[in-house]
């Protein structure tokens, strides 16, 4: 047994030299990520900071800002208008926000980052609209099912009364026969 161990101890290092060391995979030439110019980066950062500021607003502040802002004309104003409407908790506001962000994402002359951000907010508001529609449809179906359940429960109670009346009648007849 010790002889086998001795051979293993001697041969393993020697055999280890026969095995080629693992080669490092050569990285594929990667395309560099799109670089943002400083101005583009700052503009995108400004929009994200604006979104954060709007997210912290109360609904009353949002409403007063919407009244003050008026009809948007530039992509910056459309973006702000969309952010304000996005903060409100109504279907119509989400639709206005989606449309505002769609307007921004179709604007010319904006950086790729700003266009992508507007597109993300557009999809976000569209998903809120879809959720609201689905929720409303399910709530309507639930209401109909509850009405049907009440109707069936009413019929069930009526049938139970009839069964009880028949049982009482049979009991009365049975008692009279016994007398």
Helices and strands as residue ranges (DSSP letters): H 2-16, H 38-55, H 59-69, H 75-87, H 91-105, H 112-178
